[in-house]
Amino acid sequence: MAPPIARRTGFSRRAQYGVFIGYVAAAIGFLLGIVLVVLSFFNPPAFAALRSGVAELTTPISSGLHGLRRAATVPGGLTDYFGGADKIRALRQQLEAERAIVQRARMINRENARLRALLRVRDVDPAPVVTARLVNSSGSSTRRFATLNAGRFQGVEPGQPVRGPEGLIGRVLETGLNAARVLLVTDPESIVPVRRTRDGFPAIAAGRGDGFLDIRSAASVNAPFQAGDVFVTSGTGGIYPPNIPVARVDAQARDSAVGRPLADPDALDFAVVQKAFLPPLPPPPAPDPGK
């Protein structure tokens, strides 16, 4: 049997019409594109109006397609909805575990309160003596002092700590009738017992005279200091109340680190003078001349 003759496009009149219509549509599209380009160059307002009309006609179609896309995401939403049960179950388990931690913390607090009651421990919260204005501070010399516009008439006495909102400023060194001289924590003669907030590590904060502090270990040798460590007063020595912010370590070091004071007296208008953490010891009794 002889192979069939390969049929050309012209064998089917329908195929011929299809090719002809395709050519005509391409030509019309090409001409339409040229007309739109020319119109956009020579008559932009007319082109903008035409573009707005096309947008008005195609907006319903775009809205319908958007609705179809949203409908296509429904199965995923259903999956998330039914999968939420597992998440709720996991959250309930986490809540139970945290509830147990809270219960243990409450028991520890109650036990601490009971032990403190047995030992008759009392929290000492020094009341402020006066709130006074910082008149000036010495920033150009190696000695670091500040002046308060309050003195003996306002109850200010030597040895009382002075603090601001951010932390410790220093202690009262000398007093007059209506003025007092404050030894800043950055002065070389200032020594403040401190502790690290994250673990209670004891240290000594000594002034350097250049606006910074030397924080040295008070317990062990080669103790590590991390950048960002915050130190507060420990209450040791009886002058400064505990838990007053003092300094923050600038860089990692061992045994001794440079700290930046948290309170800047040059940026403060007012400071609070507090009573000493522990009252001074009473003077020894005078000897009896009759004995």
C-alpha angles and dihedrals in degrees: 000000000000116000115255117261112257107255118231126210091261091063090077118052089201091058090048091053091048093053091046092050090049091053092047092049091049091050092048091049091049092049091046090052091051090049092050092049092049091046092051091053101042103029112024095169092056091046091051091051091050092048091051091051092051089049090052091052095046098043095083090049091050090049091052092050090048089053090052091052091051090049089052089059094056095091089055090050090050090051091052090047095053091040090057090080090069091049092050090050091051091048091051091052090050090049091053091051092049091047089058090051091051091050091052091049091052091050091051091050092050091048091049091050090050093049092047089051090051092049091042091231115176127196111233113214109179111221116229115260097202142333109233139173121257101232098187144335132209110243101154101063135057090251114078118209137150133197126228123200091226130080144155093325088063094045098260114151135178114273097032115132121243121207141171133206093277099044150290119348101179141271136289111266104174134008135205131181095281104000138058135195116227124205105218121223089243093061115108090237093056119100120175124184107227141170133210114254098219097055109002093249108172120233144154123245111206126181120247099196092237099084095274137090134233109225110199130182115257098190115034140018122254093013111177121244121196126207108261096028109149121212126200133185114280099203092240112142095031097252106090120047114236125264099030109141111245114165148344123224114244102199140010114274144149129242092348131034137179113247131195114222113241094215119063111198091196090063096046128089098185136028134189121236113208134189117259114274092241123026116248118265115265115255115262115265116267115250115258108246090207092065 
